[in-house]
Amino acid sequence: MQTIPVKKYSPRYVAEDNAFWQRHITAFSVSGMKRNAYCKMHDVNYDRFCYWIKRLTDGTAKKIKRRVAASLPSVPLLPVQLKPRSVPDEVTPLCTVNFKNGSVLHIHQERALAVLLERWN
């Protein structure tokens, strides 16, 4: 008589049920991050994450993101004019803003900082 080996799941995967993945998919959809960045930040397996997005959302992840984005208040953008770098590298900015998507904004002028603070408050 031949015995069939029983596949043992690691304890980590046992806790990964529908609710676990639904929470991550919802958090991801409002984070504004790319899938791979979200997975790295939350220590989630990228391939499993993509599988569960397809399984639970039936391909409607973009619709969820659009719906969430539409529900957020719109923020007017400030006009930006890019100029060649004229400040020496050793000048320290007044403020540095790090965004969730990895972008960095260095602010060197007091007026620009005041305008941003006024808009963000």
DSSP file (Angstrom, degrees, kcal/mol; ACC not computed):
  #  RESIDUE AA STRUCTURE BP1 BP2  ACC     N-H-->O    O-->H-N    N-H-->O    O-->H-N    TCO  KAPPA ALPHA  PHI   PSI    X-CA   Y-CA   Z-CA
    1    1 A M              0   0    0      0, 0.0     2,-0.4     0, 0.0     0, 0.0   0.000 360.0 360.0 360.0 131.4    0.0    0.0    0.0
    2    2 A Q        -     0   0    0      2,-0.0     2,-0.4     0, 0.0     0, 0.0  -0.764 360.0-145.9 -96.2 133.7    1.4    3.4   -1.0
    3    3 A T        -     0   0    0     -2,-0.4     0, 0.0     0, 0.0     0, 0.0  -0.802   9.6-137.9 -99.6 140.6    1.0    6.4    1.3
    4    4 A I        -     0   0    0     -2,-0.4     2,-0.1     1,-0.0    -2,-0.0  -0.843  24.8-119.9 -96.9 124.1    0.5    9.8   -0.1
    5    5 A P        -     0   0    0      0, 0.0     2,-0.5     0, 0.0    -1,-0.0  -0.384  23.2-128.9 -65.7 139.0    2.6   12.5    1.6
    6    6 A V        -     0   0    0     -2,-0.1     2,-0.4     1,-0.0     0, 0.0  -0.766  20.6-123.8 -90.1 128.1    0.6   15.2    3.2
    7    7 A K        -     0   0    0     -2,-0.5     2,-0.5     1,-0.0    -1,-0.0  -0.575  23.8-150.1 -74.4 125.0    1.7   18.7    2.2
    8    8 A K        -     0   0    0     -2,-0.4     2,-0.3     0, 0.0    -1,-0.0  -0.825   6.2-144.4 -98.7 134.0    2.4   20.7    5.3
    9    9 A Y        -     0   0    0     -2,-0.5     5,-0.0     1,-0.1     0, 0.0  -0.731  21.8-111.9 -95.5 143.9    1.9   24.4    5.1
   10   10 A S    >>  -     0   0    0     -2,-0.3     4,-1.2     1,-0.1     3,-0.7  -0.419  30.0-113.4 -68.9 151.6    4.2   26.8    6.9
   11   11 A P  H 3> S+     0   0    0      0, 0.0     4,-1.0     0, 0.0    -1,-0.1   0.801 114.6  63.5 -56.6 -28.6    2.6   28.6    9.8
   12   12 A R  H 34 S+     0   0    0      1,-0.2     3,-0.4     2,-0.2     4,-0.3   0.922 103.8  44.8 -63.4 -43.3    2.9   31.9    7.9
   13   13 A Y  H X4 S+     0   0    0     -3,-0.7     3,-0.9     1,-0.2    -1,-0.2   0.739 100.8  67.9 -75.9 -22.8    0.6   30.7    5.1
   14   14 A V  H 3< S+     0   0    0     -4,-1.2    -1,-0.2     1,-0.3    -2,-0.2   0.885 101.0  49.1 -63.0 -37.1   -2.0   29.3    7.4
   15   15 A A  T 3< S+     0   0    0     -4,-1.0     2,-1.7    -3,-0.4    -1,-0.3   0.561  88.0  93.2 -79.1  -7.5   -2.9   32.8    8.6
   16   16 A E    <   +     0   0    0     -3,-0.9    -1,-0.2    -4,-0.3     2,-0.1  -0.551  56.3 147.3 -89.9  75.6   -3.1   34.1    5.1
   17   17 A D     >  -     0   0    0     -2,-1.7     4,-2.1     1,-0.0     5,-0.2  -0.296  67.4 -80.5 -96.6-174.1   -6.9   33.7    4.5
   18   18 A N  H  > S+     0   0    0      1,-0.2     4,-2.7     2,-0.2     5,-0.2   0.895 130.2  51.6 -55.2 -43.0   -9.3   35.8    2.5
   19   19 A A  H  > S+     0   0    0      2,-0.2     4,-2.3     1,-0.2    -1,-0.2   0.904 107.4  53.1 -63.9 -41.3   -9.6   38.4    5.2
   20   20 A F  H  > S+     0   0    0      1,-0.2     4,-1.7     2,-0.2    -1,-0.2   0.939 114.7  40.6 -57.2 -49.4   -5.8   38.7    5.5
   21   21 A W  H  X S+     0   0    0     -4,-2.1     4,-2.8     1,-0.2    -2,-0.2   0.847 111.2  56.6 -72.1 -34.1   -5.4   39.4    1.8
   22   22 A Q  H  X S+     0   0    0     -4,-2.7     4,-2.4    -5,-0.2    -1,-0.2   0.903 106.8  50.7 -63.9 -39.3   -8.5   41.6    1.6
   23   23 A R  H  X S+     0   0    0     -4,-2.3     4,-2.5     1,-0.2    -1,-0.2   0.924 113.1  45.6 -62.4 -43.8   -7.0   43.9    4.3
   24   24 A H  H  X S+     0   0    0     -4,-1.7     4,-2.7     2,-0.2    -2,-0.2   0.897 112.3  50.3 -67.6 -39.3   -3.7   44.1    2.3
   25   25 A I  H  X S+     0   0    0     -4,-2.8     4,-2.3     2,-0.2    -1,-0.2   0.906 112.6  47.1 -66.2 -40.3   -5.5   44.7   -1.0
   26   26 A T  H  X S+     0   0    0     -4,-2.4     4,-1.2     2,-0.2    -2,-0.2   0.930 113.8  47.3 -65.2 -45.5   -7.6   47.5    0.6
   27   27 A A  H  X S+     0   0    0     -4,-2.5     4,-0.8     1,-0.2     3,-0.3   0.900 112.9  50.2 -62.7 -40.5   -4.5   49.1    2.2
   28   28 A F  H >X S+     0   0    0     -4,-2.7     4,-0.9     1,-0.2     3,-0.8   0.910 104.6  57.5 -62.6 -42.6   -2.6   48.8   -1.0
   29   29 A S  H 3< S+     0   0    0     -4,-2.3    -1,-0.2     1,-0.3    -2,-0.2   0.784 113.7  38.0 -65.0 -26.6   -5.4   50.5   -3.0
   30   30 A V  H 3< S+     0   0    0     -4,-1.2    -1,-0.3    -3,-0.3    -2,-0.2   0.534 101.5  76.2 -97.9  -6.9   -5.3   53.6   -0.9
   31   31 A S  H << S-     0   0    0     -4,-0.8    -2,-0.2    -3,-0.8    -1,-0.1   0.802  85.6-140.9 -75.6 -28.6   -1.5   53.7   -0.4
   32   32 A G     <  +     0   0    0     -4,-0.9     2,-0.1     1,-0.3    -3,-0.1   0.571  58.6 129.9  77.7   7.3   -0.7   55.0   -3.9
   33   33 A M        -     0   0    0     -5,-0.5    -1,-0.3     1,-0.1     2,-0.2  -0.471  64.4-105.1 -91.5 163.8    2.3   52.7   -3.9
   34   34 A K     >  -     0   0    0     -2,-0.1     4,-2.5    -3,-0.1     5,-0.2  -0.523  37.0-108.8 -80.2 157.4    3.4   50.3   -6.6
   35   35 A R  H  > S+     0   0    0      1,-0.2     4,-2.6     2,-0.2     5,-0.2   0.914 116.5  48.2 -56.2 -47.9    2.8   46.6   -5.9
   36   36 A N  H  > S+     0   0    0      1,-0.2     4,-2.1     2,-0.2    -1,-0.2   0.882 112.2  49.2 -65.7 -36.6    6.4   45.7   -5.4
   37   37 A A  H  > S+     0   0    0      2,-0.2     4,-2.5     1,-0.2    -1,-0.2   0.914 111.8  49.2 -66.8 -42.5    7.0   48.6   -3.0
   38   38 A Y  H  X S+     0   0    0     -4,-2.5     4,-2.2     1,-0.2    -2,-0.2   0.932 111.1  49.9 -61.2 -45.6    4.0   47.8   -1.0
   39   39 A C  H  <>S+     0   0    0     -4,-2.6     5,-2.5    -5,-0.2     4,-0.5   0.902 112.0  47.5 -62.5 -41.7    5.0   44.1   -0.7
   40   40 A K  H ><5S+     0   0    0     -4,-2.1     3,-0.8     1,-0.2    -1,-0.2   0.927 112.4  49.5 -63.6 -44.3    8.5   45.0    0.4
   41   41 A M  H 3<5S+     0   0    0     -4,-2.5    -2,-0.2     1,-0.2    -1,-0.2   0.861 120.2  35.5 -64.3 -35.5    7.2   47.5    3.0
   42   42 A H  T 3<5S-     0   0    0     -4,-2.2    -1,-0.2    -5,-0.2    -2,-0.2   0.270 107.9-118.5-104.7  10.9    4.7   45.0    4.5
   43   43 A D  T < 5 +     0   0    0     -3,-0.8     2,-0.4    -4,-0.5    -3,-0.2   0.922  61.7 150.4  52.4  51.2    6.9   41.9    4.1
   44   44 A V      < -     0   0    0     -5,-2.5     2,-0.3    -6,-0.1    -1,-0.2  -0.926  55.0-107.6-114.9 137.3    4.3   40.2    1.7
   45   45 A N     >  -     0   0    0     -2,-0.4     4,-2.4     1,-0.1     5,-0.2  -0.490  25.9-145.6 -65.7 124.1    5.2   37.8   -1.0
   46   46 A Y  H  > S+     0   0    0     -2,-0.3     4,-2.5     1,-0.2     5,-0.2   0.910  95.0  48.1 -61.4 -46.8    4.8   39.6   -4.3
   47   47 A D  H  > S+     0   0    0      1,-0.2     4,-2.1     2,-0.2    -1,-0.2   0.903 113.8  46.7 -64.2 -41.0    3.6   36.6   -6.3
   48   48 A R  H  > S+     0   0    0      2,-0.2     4,-2.6     1,-0.2    -1,-0.2   0.892 110.9  53.7 -66.4 -38.4    1.0   35.6   -3.7
   49   49 A F  H  X S+     0   0    0     -4,-2.4     4,-2.1     2,-0.2    -2,-0.2   0.936 109.9  46.4 -60.7 -47.3   -0.1   39.2   -3.4
   50   50 A C  H  X S+     0   0    0     -4,-2.5     4,-2.1     1,-0.2    -1,-0.2   0.890 111.3  53.1 -63.3 -39.0   -0.7   39.4   -7.2
   51   51 A Y  H  X S+     0   0    0     -4,-2.1     4,-2.4     1,-0.2    -2,-0.2   0.937 111.0  45.7 -60.1 -46.8   -2.5   36.0   -7.1
   52   52 A W  H  X S+     0   0    0     -4,-2.6     4,-3.0     2,-0.2     5,-0.4   0.822 107.5  57.4 -71.0 -30.4   -4.9   37.2   -4.4
   53   53 A I  H  X S+     0   0    0     -4,-2.1     4,-2.2    -5,-0.2     6,-0.5   0.950 111.9  42.4 -61.4 -46.6   -5.6   40.5   -6.1
   54   54 A K  H  X S+     0   0    0     -4,-2.1     4,-1.1     1,-0.2    -2,-0.2   0.911 117.6  47.3 -64.9 -41.3   -6.8   38.6   -9.2
   55   55 A R  H  < S+     0   0    0     -4,-2.4    -2,-0.2    -5,-0.2    -1,-0.2   0.924 121.2  32.8 -68.3 -45.2   -8.7   36.1   -7.0
   56   56 A L  H  < S+     0   0    0     -4,-3.0    -2,-0.2     1,-0.2    -3,-0.2   0.813 127.3  35.8 -86.0 -30.7  -10.5   38.6   -4.8
   57   57 A T  H >< S-     0   0    0     -4,-2.2     3,-1.0    -5,-0.4    -3,-0.2   0.572  91.5-137.0-100.7  -8.7  -11.0   41.5   -7.1
   58   58 A D  T 3< S-     0   0    0     -4,-1.1    -4,-0.2    -5,-0.3    -3,-0.1   0.893  76.4 -49.0  53.6  41.2  -11.6   39.6  -10.2
   59   59 A G  T 3  S+     0   0    0     -6,-0.5     3,-0.3    -5,-0.2    -1,-0.3   0.642 115.2 114.1  78.7  14.1   -9.4   42.0  -12.1
   60   60 A T    <>  +     0   0    0     -3,-1.0     4,-2.2    -7,-0.3     5,-0.2   0.113  30.6 113.8-106.2  23.0  -11.1   45.1  -10.7
   61   61 A A  H  > S+     0   0    0      1,-0.2     4,-2.4     2,-0.2    -1,-0.2   0.889  78.9  51.4 -60.1 -38.6   -8.1   46.5   -8.7
   62   62 A K  H  > S+     0   0    0     -3,-0.3     4,-2.5     1,-0.2    -1,-0.2   0.878 107.7  52.4 -66.7 -36.2   -7.9   49.5  -10.9
   63   63 A K  H  > S+     0   0    0      2,-0.2     4,-2.5     1,-0.2    -1,-0.2   0.905 109.3  49.7 -64.6 -40.1  -11.6   50.2  -10.5
   64   64 A I  H  X S+     0   0    0     -4,-2.2     4,-2.7     2,-0.2     5,-0.2   0.932 110.9  49.4 -63.6 -45.3  -11.1   50.1   -6.7
   65   65 A K  H  X S+     0   0    0     -4,-2.4     4,-2.9     1,-0.2    -2,-0.2   0.918 112.1  48.2 -59.6 -43.7   -8.2   52.5   -6.9
   66   66 A R  H  X S+     0   0    0     -4,-2.5     4,-2.4     2,-0.2    -1,-0.2   0.907 111.5  50.1 -63.3 -41.4  -10.2   54.9   -9.1
   67   67 A R  H  X S+     0   0    0     -4,-2.5     4,-1.2     2,-0.2    -2,-0.2   0.914 113.4  45.3 -63.5 -43.4  -13.2   54.7   -6.8
   68   68 A V  H  X S+     0   0    0     -4,-2.7     4,-0.9     1,-0.2     3,-0.4   0.924 113.0  50.3 -66.3 -44.0  -10.9   55.5   -3.7
   69   69 A A  H >< S+     0   0    0     -4,-2.9     3,-0.6     1,-0.2    -2,-0.2   0.875 108.6  52.9 -62.1 -37.1   -9.1   58.3   -5.6
   70   70 A A  H 3< S+     0   0    0     -4,-2.4    -1,-0.2     1,-0.2    -2,-0.2   0.799 106.3  53.7 -68.4 -27.6  -12.5   59.8   -6.6
   71   71 A S  H 3< S+     0   0    0     -4,-1.2    -1,-0.2    -3,-0.4    -2,-0.2   0.675  91.9  89.5 -81.9 -16.2  -13.6   59.8   -2.9
   72   72 A L  S << S-     0   0    0     -4,-0.9     2,-0.1    -3,-0.6    -3,-0.0  -0.528  91.7-100.4 -79.3 147.2  -10.5   61.7   -1.7
   73   73 A P        -     0   0    0      0, 0.0     2,-0.3     0, 0.0    -1,-0.1  -0.408  39.2-115.3 -66.1 141.4  -10.7   65.5   -1.7
   74   74 A S        -     0   0    0     -4,-0.1    -4,-0.0    -2,-0.1    -5,-0.0  -0.591  25.2-151.8 -79.9 139.3   -9.0   67.1   -4.7
   75   75 A V        -     0   0    0     -2,-0.3     2,-0.1    45,-0.0    45,-0.0  -0.945  17.3-123.7-112.7 123.3   -5.9   69.2   -3.9
   76   76 A P        -     0   0    0      0, 0.0     2,-0.3     0, 0.0    43,-0.0  -0.425  28.7-130.6 -66.1 139.1   -5.1   72.0   -6.2
   77   77 A L        -     0   0    0     -2,-0.1     3,-0.0     1,-0.0     0, 0.0  -0.625  11.8-124.7 -91.9 149.3   -1.5   71.7   -7.5
   78   78 A L        -     0   0    0     -2,-0.3     2,-0.2     1,-0.1    -1,-0.0  -0.698  30.4-108.2 -88.5 142.5    1.0   74.5   -7.5
   79   79 A P        -     0   0    0      0, 0.0     2,-0.4     0, 0.0    -1,-0.1  -0.504  36.8-159.1 -68.5 139.0    2.6   75.5  -10.8
   80   80 A V        -     0   0    0     -2,-0.2     2,-0.5     2,-0.0    -3,-0.0  -0.971  10.2-164.6-123.7 134.8    6.3   74.4  -10.9
   81   81 A Q        -     0   0    0     -2,-0.4     2,-0.3     2,-0.0     0, 0.0  -0.975  14.6-145.4-120.6 119.6    8.9   75.8  -13.1
   82   82 A L        +     0   0    0     -2,-0.5     3,-0.0     3,-0.0    -2,-0.0  -0.650  20.0 179.9 -86.5 137.2   12.1   73.8  -13.4
   83   83 A K        -     0   0    0     -2,-0.3     3,-0.1     1,-0.0    -2,-0.0  -0.905  39.1 -85.9-128.6 158.2   15.4   75.6  -13.8
   84   84 A P        -     0   0    0      0, 0.0     2,-0.3     0, 0.0    -1,-0.0  -0.340  62.5 -86.8 -60.1 148.0   19.0   74.4  -14.2
   85   85 A R        +     0   0    0      1,-0.2    -3,-0.0    -3,-0.0     0, 0.0  -0.398  56.7 164.0 -61.9 120.5   20.6   73.7  -10.8
   86   86 A S        +     0   0    0     -2,-0.3    -1,-0.2    -3,-0.1     0, 0.0   0.500  47.3  86.7-116.5  -9.6   22.1   77.0   -9.7
   87   87 A V  S    S-     0   0    0      1,-0.1    -2,-0.0     4,-0.0     0, 0.0  -0.756  83.9-111.0 -93.8 139.3   22.6   76.2   -6.0
   88   88 A P    >   -     0   0    0      0, 0.0     3,-1.5     0, 0.0    -2,-0.1  -0.273  26.5-114.9 -63.1 154.1   25.8   74.5   -4.9
   89   89 A D  T 3  S+     0   0    0      1,-0.3    -2,-0.0     3,-0.0     0, 0.0   0.762 111.6  63.5 -62.4 -25.9   25.6   71.0   -3.7
   90   90 A E  T 3  S+     0   0    0      2,-0.1     2,-0.4     0, 0.0    -1,-0.3   0.553  76.2 107.3 -80.7  -5.2   26.7   72.0   -0.2
   91   91 A V    <   -     0   0    0     -3,-1.5    -4,-0.0     1,-0.0    17,-0.0  -0.588  67.7-137.0 -74.0 128.8   23.7   74.2    0.4
   92   92 A T        -     0   0    0     -2,-0.4    -2,-0.1     1,-0.1    -1,-0.0  -0.729  18.2-123.0 -87.7 130.5   21.3   72.6    2.9
   93   93 A P        -     0   0    0      0, 0.0    15,-0.2     0, 0.0     3,-0.1  -0.323  11.0-128.3 -69.3 155.7   17.6   72.8    2.0
   94   94 A L  S    S+     0   0    0     13,-2.0     2,-0.3     1,-0.3    14,-0.2   0.863  90.8   3.9 -67.7 -35.9   15.1   74.4    4.4
   95   95 A C  E     -A  107   0A   0     12,-1.6    12,-3.3     2,-0.0     2,-0.4  -0.997  60.4-156.2-152.1 145.5   12.9   71.4    4.2
   96   96 A T  E     -A  106   0A   0     -2,-0.3     2,-0.5    10,-0.2    10,-0.2  -0.997  10.4-161.4-126.5 128.2   12.9   68.0    2.6
   97   97 A V  E     -A  105   0A   0      8,-2.9     8,-2.7    -2,-0.4     2,-0.6  -0.944   1.9-161.1-112.5 123.6    9.6   66.1    1.9
   98   98 A N  E     -A  104   0A   0     -2,-0.5     6,-0.2     6,-0.2     2,-0.2  -0.921  12.6-153.3-104.5 120.4    9.7   62.4    1.3
   99   99 A F    >   -     0   0    0      4,-2.8     3,-1.9    -2,-0.6    -2,-0.0  -0.530  26.1-112.0 -91.9 159.8    6.6   61.0   -0.5
  100  100 A K  T 3  S+     0   0    0      1,-0.3    -1,-0.1    -2,-0.2   -68,-0.0   0.801 115.5  59.1 -58.8 -31.3    5.3   57.5   -0.2
  101  101 A N  T 3  S-     0   0    0    -68,-0.1    -1,-0.3     1,-0.1   -69,-0.0   0.413 123.5-100.9 -82.9   4.5    6.1   56.8   -3.8
  102  102 A G  S <  S+     0   0    0     -3,-1.9    -2,-0.1     1,-0.3     2,-0.1   0.333  77.2 137.7  96.7  -7.4    9.8   57.5   -3.2
  103  103 A S        -     0   0    0     -5,-0.1    -4,-2.8     1,-0.0     2,-0.4  -0.410  38.8-152.5 -71.6 149.6    9.9   61.0   -4.6
  104  104 A V  E     -A   98   0A   0     -6,-0.2     2,-0.5    -2,-0.1    -6,-0.2  -0.986   6.6-162.8-127.4 134.4   11.9   63.6   -2.7
  105  105 A L  E     -A   97   0A   0     -8,-2.7    -8,-2.9    -2,-0.4     2,-0.5  -0.971   3.6-163.2-119.5 118.6   11.2   67.4   -2.7
  106  106 A H  E     -A   96   0A   0     -2,-0.5     2,-0.5   -10,-0.2   -10,-0.2  -0.892   7.2-158.5-100.6 125.8   13.9   69.7   -1.4
  107  107 A I  E     +A   95   0A   0    -12,-3.3   -13,-2.0    -2,-0.5   -12,-1.6  -0.919  20.8 166.5-110.1 123.8   12.7   73.2   -0.6
  108  108 A H        +     0   0    0     -2,-0.5     2,-0.4   -15,-0.2    -1,-0.1   0.597  55.6  73.8-109.6 -17.2   15.3   76.0   -0.6
  109  109 A Q     >  -     0   0    0      1,-0.1     4,-2.0   -16,-0.0     5,-0.2  -0.846  66.8-144.8-108.1 137.1   13.1   79.2   -0.5
  110  110 A E  H  > S+     0   0    0     -2,-0.4     4,-2.5     1,-0.2     5,-0.2   0.871 101.6  54.8 -63.2 -38.1   11.2   80.4    2.5
  111  111 A R  H  > S+     0   0    0      2,-0.2     4,-2.3     1,-0.2    -1,-0.2   0.923 108.2  48.2 -63.5 -44.3    8.3   81.7    0.3
  112  112 A A  H  > S+     0   0    0      1,-0.2     4,-2.3     2,-0.2    -1,-0.2   0.901 112.2  49.6 -62.9 -41.0    7.9   78.3   -1.3
  113  113 A L  H  X S+     0   0    0     -4,-2.0     4,-2.6     2,-0.2     5,-0.2   0.909 110.1  50.6 -64.2 -42.2    7.9   76.6    2.1
  114  114 A A  H  X S+     0   0    0     -4,-2.5     4,-2.2     2,-0.2    -2,-0.2   0.905 110.6  49.3 -62.7 -41.9    5.3   79.0    3.5
  115  115 A V  H  X S+     0   0    0     -4,-2.3     4,-2.2     2,-0.2    -2,-0.2   0.929 112.6  47.3 -64.0 -45.4    3.0   78.4    0.5
  116  116 A L  H  X S+     0   0    0     -4,-2.3     4,-2.6     2,-0.2    -2,-0.2   0.925 112.2  48.9 -62.6 -45.3    3.2   74.6    0.8
  117  117 A L  H  X S+     0   0    0     -4,-2.6     4,-1.1     1,-0.2    -1,-0.2   0.895 111.0  51.2 -62.4 -39.1    2.6   74.7    4.6
  118  118 A E  H  < S+     0   0    0     -4,-2.2     3,-0.2    -5,-0.2    -1,-0.2   0.913 113.7  44.2 -64.0 -41.9   -0.4   77.0    4.1
  119  119 A R  H  < S+     0   0    0     -4,-2.2    -2,-0.2     1,-0.2    -1,-0.2   0.857 113.7  49.5 -71.3 -35.7   -1.9   74.6    1.4
  120  120 A W  H  <        0   0    0     -4,-2.6    -1,-0.2     1,-0.2    -2,-0.2   0.625 360.0 360.0 -82.5 -12.4   -1.2   71.4    3.4
  121  121 A N     <        0   0    0     -4,-1.1    -1,-0.2    -3,-0.2    -2,-0.2   0.447 360.0 360.0 -96.3 360.0   -2.7   72.7    6.7
